[in-house]
């Protein structure tokens, strides 16, 4: 009986310690998700709510702008995540075992853009690329070189946004990879070198498999970050030209705050949530399967 009471008290103490976190989780994560799902089933005009069922979703999938936004978002996710993981792995595997001062310099150099606000970075790139008064078009005109409208060409705008976002965020991935690679046992690397393994083989056979949890974490975090991409689109292109750079988040913003279509915006939010799950769950399953 005493053992049961003691066990009950210990369990109660543990639950009391985690109660604030559970409360915040329910209020700020679970409730907004449930409310978003509920609102997506209504047509909302100011204070009036009219239940329309799945009508908002039908309207979305018949809207060519939404379809284009979805395609653009998937392109952003695939290319930015692939570039971030590939480049960060390359840089980290190249320098992690070099002189500590050299590694620290590389870390700082790549991490500086991460520390700067995305708004500031977007304004800098706008200053560089703006076809009217940007630095790069100005220099091209001065050198009598054919100027390219990077932000106004439907073929170039997506690669430009991908590059800007990648260049701003890749530093964080490099920091994480270097920290993870430093933790790889030196004995394993030395044994591979004694056995005559090349640097390339060591990277692919030892280092990359051992930092797989970090890779999965970086992939999931970048998927979530890219799905929420908004500031770069707002400041550089405004979704143009001809909706060529509109994303799901920007489409949601327009419907919620410009057109006052809160039901439509909520439906977009639900679709983004499902898309995030669809892209992230396979990574999580791979992580737990190996563990």
Helices and strands as residue ranges (DSSP letters): H 2-25, I 26-30, H 31-39, E 42-45, E 48-51, H 55-61, H 64-95, H 100-115, H 118-129, H 135-142, H 157-182, H 186-194, H 199-202, I 203-207, H 208-210, H 212-227, H 231-236, H 248-253, I 254-258, H 262-290
